[in-house]
């Protein structure tokens, strides 16, 4: 544009734009975060909130003031497509593990049936978009431990028919076909049956989740799978050296597979200062083996959960520690392969500034302050997990 065509008011405005500081040219990070969360389809790839429903009889349709998650807080934060974990402790085995899984699925159904105006089951990415677009929570269901199929692919297929769309291959202990990261190895990774499990999950359209597995199981899984996998709730071993976290090489390999790492917010996962307490807690969990069945075992599990997770323990971790793991993973894998897997209601030490799901906008503001674009943040907060769900389910 020629100079003589610029009016004096416009020239003055251009001059101001040149000299104005950055904060005057764009909304601050907190306001940008608020705008993002107001229209976000946020996906958290692992929450344990069903334990509060089953073990504590809590009504999560209301703002409870307890725990890390309820439906109103999820909606307010824009984290409207959480993966609800059907977590069965590894001291449930065989048919007992299947029975407990069905109890959790029933607990989920009770929430779905009682509050159709707030929440609906989602089994595909299209479901997530439709349900979230209608202003409701899209519940994606996942199993937390391959022991829950009782070494039977027919049980796996029935879980799929019940709407479950993801499964971690192990939990704290190895099962009969895969080694866990926190137990002594007995299989050298995946067995032949373990490979069949991965192939069947690929065929069915279930996401293979490699959080909790040993390093060798992880690499064996990548050698078998034909679809992207996720680490639903793991962080970076380079920053906090616990076996449940992923090494740099594993994070790079996950990206080559097209998968996503969901950063875990547990204090020991994100802060080296809290890692020893986490390792001790996991060791105690691995050693727990009550000689009980049926109702007595259920009562033991209920009391154990409420004792372990009913009250938060003090920690050294901060929101900045969680951000550091996201930044580290993005540097290794690229922004298309990093997500959120908070482990809310399955952790008992949380970072200061990330005390529950309502604090998610503060995490977003911190990412924006570190130079992430709005588009980058939307990918991390849900877009990447939505892509994997679509690629695995085909819808």
C-alpha positions, 0 to 999 in steps of 0.5 A: 500500500502506498504511503499517501493512501494511509490515513493518519489514524491508521498510520498511528495504529500501525506505529503502535503495533510496531512498538507495543509489547507482546502482551498488548498484542494478544490475550494473556495465557489465562484468557487464551486457556479459558477460550480453549477449554470453553470449546474443547473436546478434551480426552484424558486417557485414564481416570479411576473414578469408577472406583469411587462409584463402586467402593464408595457409593459416590454420586459423581453426577454432582460436584462432590468436593471429593476425589479428583473428578466428577461430571460437573468438573469434567464438563467445566474443564472441557475434559469431556471424553475421559477413559473410565478405567475398569481397574481390577487389582491383580490379587483378583485372578481368573474368574474372580477378575472377570466377576470384578470387571463386570461389577465395574461395568455395572457401576458404569452402567448405573451412572449412564442409566441414571444420568443420560442428560449428562453422560453417554457411552462412546465406542468410536471417535464419531461418538465422542464428537457427537456426544461432546457436541451435544454438551454431554460427557462421552465415556470411553471404557478401558480395562486396566490389566490383561489378567481381566480376560482370564486367558480367554479371547472369548472373554476379551470379545465379550468385553468388546461387546460391552463397549470396552475399547481399550486394555492395558496388557498388564498391571502391577504384576505379570500375568500368564502371557505378559511381563509387567514393569513392576514385577520380576520378568517370567516370559521375556516379554509377550508369550505366543498367547500374548501376541494373539491377544494383541492381534485380536485387539487389533481385529476387534478395534480395541486400543492396545495400551502399554502402560504398566508393561515391561520394556521387553513387552513394549517392544514385543507389542510394537513388533506385533501390532498393526495399529497405533498403541497408547501409553495411557498413563505414563510419564518420562523416565528421564525426568523421574526414574520409575519403571512405570515411566517410559524411556526416551527410546520407548517414547520415540518408538511409540511415535514411529508407531503412530501412538500417543503417550498420556502424561500421568500427573501422579507426583512420583511420576513427574517429580524425582523427589517423589519417586521413592515414595511411589516405588515403595507404594507399588512394591507394597501393592505387588506384595498384597495377596489376600487369601480371599474370594467373593464378597470377602475379597470385594470388601478387602478391595473396597477398604484397601482403595479407600485407605490408599486413595481416600486422602491425598498425601503431601508431595514435592511435585508442582504443575511445572513438573507435569509441564516439563514431562509434556515438553520433554515428550514433545521434543522426543516424539513430536506434538502429534504423539503426546496427550494427557493420562492423568490417573485421577482418582488412582493416585494419592499424591498430586502436584501443587497446582494440579489438585484435580481436573478443575485445574486443567486450564492452569496447565493449558496456560502454562503450555501457552506461556512456553510457546505452544500454539492453540492448535498444539494444545488442542492436540495434547489435550485431546486431538491426538487421542481422538485420532488414535481412537478413530484409527483403531475403531475405524469410525 
